[in-house]
Amino acid sequence: MKKLHLRIPGPTEVPESVLDAMQKPMVGHRGKEFEQLFQEVSEGLKKVFQTKNDVLIFPAAGTGALEAAIVNFFSPGDKIVCFTCGVFGDRFAKIAETFGADVERVAVEWGKPITSDIVRERLAKDKNNEIKGVLFTHNETSTGVLNDIKALREAVGDHPALTLVDAVSSLGGADIKTDEWNLDVVVTGAQKALMLPPGLGFISISPKAWEAAKNSKMPKFYWDFLDAKKRLEKWQTPYTPAVSLIFALKESLKIIENEGLDNIFQRHLKLSKALREGLKALGLKPFVEDEFASPTVTAVDISECEVDVKKLLKKQFNMDIAGGQSKLKGKIVRIGHLGYVDELDIIDVLAAIEMVMKDDKLYGVGVSAAQKVFAKEGDF
């Protein structure tokens, strides 16, 4: 009967009011009540995306929304360059490859960010503008790296390729200015910083991307954005939507608006800093350097740890953290701190780690380091 402590990078914990909103009686998805609801959430999402562009909503996980983005803007054989620094960057590339795109992966060492110089150098070689799309991952969930999308987009410059951004584990927790940074397509999912259960994917689409969609030859039916755009003009969806999740979305957007985006971004940065300082105090090394550390997920090097932290946290406290993926399996663990998370959640996970490390000299050490960060930030 131990309470579950969910400290993975997603799905994340969901506020009670959001869960309560899902209990509303079902409504017809072709009626006026749903149209009003869908208009409200569609317009509300634009504020979170920081855009005036269309934002489409599909019943999907983040991966489904990424696939939808690929198949709507490209044709088989199109040249796409994917800048990748981890599992999810590679996944974005694999999706494009699956549908017949000519994908080039430009990879950096896992745990390091993509740099502007790398992007600028690669695109400068494309003298004939053969590249049709550039893929970035804003927050690489598998390593805890936050890429500087603003700088990377500036490095793309005036190259005509579409810029697509996987913001699944960042949007709503880290600043991403879709319009100001001139991003053509931004994709995210419900179950991360937006504080919803899994099941919704969101895609913002620039006018330039809409023009590309008219010429796309990749196969799609359910994912057809042009059809979805026609329906959106009437505040409808092409097919049956996830109505209960749309009710929940309305509530989560209300929570986000009440806190304010800038306050949310600062909260995530503060929680990340406190957790990292606490881990360092315990002798645990964050996998990435502070300057490009994610505000939503922290990866921890456990290669020299004498105890199985992940296993013991689950066994003793019913606390879930995530393990490493692919070549980082068994080498890192990942702690999520995005969405419905506060200071005591950070204290909670640090206290639990102190106890499973089985060294009474460490009791309170990590917690104290985190408390000092919170005190310095003016919380106490």
C-alpha positions in Angstrom: 0.0 0.0 0.0 3.0 2.3 -0.4 2.2 5.5 -2.3 3.8 5.7 -5.7 6.4 8.4 -6.2 6.6 9.0 -9.9 9.9 10.6 -10.7 10.4 9.5 -14.3 10.5 11.9 -17.3 7.0 10.9 -18.4 4.3 10.1 -17.9 4.3 12.5 -15.1 2.1 13.1 -12.1 -1.2 14.7 -12.9 -3.0 17.4 -10.8 -6.2 16.2 -9.1 -8.2 18.9 -10.8 -7.0 17.7 -14.2 -8.0 14.1 -13.3 -11.4 15.4 -12.1 -12.0 17.2 -15.4 -11.8 13.8 -17.2 -14.9 12.7 -15.2 -17.1 15.1 -17.0 -20.0 13.5 -18.9 -19.3 12.6 -22.5 -20.4 15.1 -25.1 -21.0 14.6 -28.8 -17.9 15.5 -30.8 -19.8 17.1 -33.6 -21.9 19.3 -31.3 -21.6 23.0 -30.3 -20.4 22.1 -26.8 -17.4 20.3 -28.1 -16.7 23.0 -30.7 -16.6 25.6 -28.0 -14.3 23.4 -25.9 -12.0 22.6 -28.9 -11.7 26.3 -29.8 -10.8 27.2 -26.3 -8.0 24.6 -25.9 -6.7 25.2 -29.5 -6.3 28.9 -28.8 -4.9 28.2 -25.3 -2.2 25.9 -26.7 -1.0 28.8 -28.9 0.0 30.7 -25.8 2.1 27.7 -24.5 3.7 27.2 -27.9 4.2 31.0 -28.0 2.8 31.1 -31.5 0.1 32.6 -33.6 0.4 29.6 -35.9 -2.1 26.7 -36.1 -1.7 24.0 -33.5 -3.2 20.7 -34.3 -4.3 18.1 -31.7 -4.2 14.4 -32.4 -4.9 11.4 -30.2 -1.3 10.2 -30.0 1.9 9.9 -27.9 4.7 12.2 -28.8 6.2 9.7 -31.2 2.9 9.6 -33.2 3.0 13.4 -33.5 6.6 13.2 -34.7 5.6 10.7 -37.3 2.7 12.9 -38.4 5.1 15.8 -38.8 7.4 13.8 -41.0 4.7 12.4 -43.3 3.0 15.7 -43.9 5.9 17.9 -45.0 8.1 15.6 -47.0 8.2 13.1 -49.9 10.1 9.9 -50.3 13.7 10.6 -51.3 13.7 14.1 -49.8 17.0 15.0 -48.2 16.7 15.5 -44.4 19.5 16.2 -41.9 18.9 15.2 -38.3 21.1 16.6 -35.7 21.1 14.1 -32.9 22.7 13.7 -29.5 20.7 10.7 -28.1 18.0 8.1 -28.3 15.2 10.5 -29.3 17.2 12.4 -31.8 17.9 9.0 -33.4 14.2 8.1 -33.2 13.2 11.3 -35.1 15.7 10.2 -37.9 14.4 6.7 -37.9 10.8 7.8 -38.4 11.9 9.8 -41.5 13.9 6.8 -42.8 10.9 4.6 -42.4 8.9 6.7 -44.8 11.7 6.7 -47.5 13.4 10.0 -46.8 17.1 10.3 -47.5 18.3 10.9 -43.9 21.7 12.1 -42.8 22.4 11.9 -39.2 24.9 14.4 -37.7 25.6 13.0 -34.3 27.6 14.3 -31.3 28.7 12.4 -28.2 25.9 11.5 -25.9 25.8 13.9 -23.0 26.9 16.8 -25.2 24.7 19.3 -27.0 24.5 20.1 -30.7 26.4 23.3 -31.4 25.7 26.1 -33.7 29.0 25.6 -35.5 28.0 22.0 -36.3 24.8 23.1 -37.9 26.3 26.1 -39.7 29.1 24.0 -41.1 26.8 21.3 -42.4 24.3 23.6 -44.1 27.0 25.7 -45.7 28.0 22.6 -47.7 24.5 22.4 -49.2 25.2 24.8 -52.1 22.2 23.7 -54.1 19.7 23.7 -51.3 19.0 20.0 -51.6 18.2 19.7 -47.9 14.4 19.8 -47.4 14.3 19.4 -43.6 16.4 20.0 -40.5 15.4 18.0 -37.4 16.3 19.0 -33.9 15.6 17.7 -30.5 15.1 20.5 -28.0 15.4 18.4 -24.8 17.2 15.0 -25.2 15.3 13.0 -22.6 17.7 10.1 -22.8 20.7 12.1 -21.6 19.4 15.2 -19.9 20.8 17.7 -22.5 18.9 20.8 -23.4 19.9 22.0 -26.8 19.9 25.8 -27.5 17.2 25.8 -30.2 17.3 29.6 -30.6 21.0 29.5 -31.5 20.6 26.4 -33.6 17.8 28.0 -35.6 20.0 31.1 -36.1 22.7 28.8 -37.4 20.3 27.5 -40.1 20.0 31.1 -41.3 18.2 31.7 -44.5 18.5 28.1 -45.8 15.0 27.2 -47.2 14.8 23.9 -45.4 12.0 23.4 -42.9 13.0 23.4 -39.2 11.3 20.8 -37.2 11.7 20.5 -33.4 11.0 17.7 -31.1 9.9 19.5 -27.9 8.1 16.5 -26.3 9.9 16.7 -23.0 10.5 20.5 -22.9 7.5 22.5 -24.1 5.7 23.8 -21.1 8.8 23.3 -18.9 11.5 25.1 -20.9 11.3 28.3 -22.9 10.7 27.8 -26.6 9.5 30.8 -28.6 8.1 29.2 -31.7 7.4 32.4 -33.6 10.2 34.6 -32.4 12.8 31.9 -33.1 11.2 31.2 -36.5 10.5 27.5 -36.0 8.4 25.9 -38.7 7.1 22.8 -36.8 7.2 22.1 -33.1 5.9 18.9 -31.6 5.1 17.9 -28.1 3.0 15.4 -26.1 0.5 15.5 -23.3 2.2 13.4 -20.7 5.2 15.6 -19.9 5.3 19.2 -18.7 1.6 19.8 -19.8 0.6 17.6 -16.8 -1.9 15.4 -18.6 -2.3 11.6 -18.9 -0.7 10.2 -22.1 -2.8 10.3 -25.2 -2.6 13.6 -27.0 0.0 15.0 -29.4 0.3 18.6 -30.4 1.9 20.1 -33.5 2.4 23.8 -34.3 2.7 24.6 -38.0 4.1 27.7 -39.7 2.7 29.1 -43.0 5.9 27.9 -44.7 5.3 24.4 -43.5 1.7 24.5 -44.7 3.0 25.3 -48.2 5.3 22.3 -47.9 2.3 20.1 -46.9 0.6 20.8 -50.2 3.4 19.1 -52.0 4.1 16.2 -49.6 3.9 12.7 -51.2 4.5 10.5 -48.2 1.5 8.3 -47.4 -1.0 9.4 -44.7 -4.6 9.1 -44.0 -5.3 9.4 -40.3 -2.4 11.9 -40.0 -3.5 14.2 -42.9 -2.8 17.7 -41.7 -4.5 19.4 -44.6 -7.7 17.6 -43.7 -7.2 18.5 -40.0 -6.7 22.1 -40.9 -10.0 22.2 -42.8 -11.8 20.7 -39.8 -9.9 23.1 -37.4 -11.5 26.1 -39.1 -14.8 24.8 -37.8 -13.3 23.8 -34.4 -13.7 20.1 -35.3 -11.4 17.1 -35.8 -11.3 14.7 -38.8 -12.1 11.7 -36.6 -13.3 10.9 -33.1 -11.2 12.9 -30.7 -10.1 11.9 -27.2 -12.9 13.9 -25.6 -12.0 13.3 -21.9 -8.4 14.2 -22.5 -9.6 17.5 -24.2 -11.6 18.3 -21.0 -8.4 17.6 -19.0 -6.4 19.8 -21.4 -8.7 22.7 -20.7 -7.9 22.4 -17.0 -4.2 22.0 -17.4 -4.1 25.1 -19.6 -5.9 27.0 -16.9 -3.3 25.9 -14.3 -0.5 26.9 -16.7 -2.0 30.3 -17.3 -2.5 31.0 -13.6 1.1 30.2 -12.8 2.4 32.0 -15.9 4.9 30.7 -18.4 7.9 32.7 -17.1 7.2 31.5 -13.6 6.9 27.9 -14.8 10.3 28.1 -16.6 12.0 29.6 -13.5 10.5 26.9 -11.3 11.8 24.1 -13.5 15.3 25.7 -13.6 15.3 26.1 -9.8 14.2 22.5 -9.2 16.8 21.2 -11.6 19.6 23.2 -10.0 18.5 22.1 -6.5 18.5 18.4 -7.5 21.8 18.6 -9.2 23.4 20.3 -6.2 21.9 17.7 -3.9 23.3 14.9 -6.1 26.7 16.4 -6.2 26.8 16.7 -2.4 26.1 13.0 -2.2 29.1 12.3 -4.5 26.9 11.5 -7.5 27.9 13.0 -10.8 25.3 14.5 -13.2 25.8 13.0 -16.6 25.9 16.4 -18.3 27.5 19.7 -17.5 25.5 22.4 -15.8 25.6 24.9 -18.7 23.5 22.7 -20.9 21.6 20.7 -18.3 17.9 20.0 -18.9 15.4 21.8 -16.6 13.0 18.8 -16.9 15.1 15.7 -16.5 18.5 15.0 -14.8 20.7 12.1 -15.8 23.0 10.7 -13.1 26.2 8.7 -13.7 25.9 5.5 -11.7 28.9 3.7 -13.3 30.8 3.8 -10.0 27.8 3.5 -7.6 28.0 0.6 -5.3 24.2 0.1 -4.9 21.4 -0.3 -7.5 19.7 3.0 -6.8 16.9 2.5 -9.2 16.0 -1.0 -7.9 16.3 0.0 -4.2 14.2 3.1 -4.6 11.4 1.0 -6.1 11.7 -1.7 -3.5 11.9 0.4 -0.4 9.9 3.5 -1.3 7.8 2.6 -4.4 9.6 5.4 -6.1 10.1 5.2 -9.9 13.0 6.7 -11.6 14.1 5.9 -15.2 17.1 3.9 -16.3 19.5 4.6 -19.1 18.6 3.7 -22.7 20.5 2.0 -25.5 24.3 2.3 -24.9 23.6 4.1 -21.6 21.7 1.2 -20.1 23.1 0.4 -16.7 25.4 3.5 -16.8 23.0 6.3 -15.8 19.6 6.8 -14.2 17.3 9.6 -15.0 15.1 11.6 -12.6 12.2 13.6 -14.0 11.2 16.9 -12.5 8.7 18.3 -15.0 5.1 19.5 -14.9 3.4 19.0 -11.5 6.5 19.1 -9.4 7.6 21.3 -6.5 10.4 21.7 -4.0 9.3 19.0 -1.7 9.3 16.5 -4.6 13.0 17.3 -5.0 13.6 16.9 -1.2 11.7 13.7 -1.3 13.8 12.0 -4.0 17.1 13.2 -2.5 16.1 11.9 1.0 15.2 8.5 -0.6 18.5 8.3 -2.4 20.4 9.1 0.8 18.7 6.2 2.5 19.2 3.6 -0.2 22.9 4.5 -0.4 23.3 2.9 3.0 25.8 5.4 4.4 24.5 7.2 7.4 27.2 9.9 6.9 25.1 11.0 3.9 21.8 11.4 5.7 20.6 15.0 5.1 23.6 16.0 3.0 21.9 16.1 -0.4 18.7 17.5 1.2 20.7 20.3 2.8 22.3 21.2 -0.5 19.0 21.4 -2.2 17.5 23.4 0.7 20.3 26.0 0.4 19.4 26.4 -3.3 15.8 27.0 -2.5 16.7 29.4 0.3 19.0 31.4 -2.0 16.2 31.6 -4.6 14.1 33.3 -2.0 11.5 30.5 -1.4 12.0 30.5 2.4 
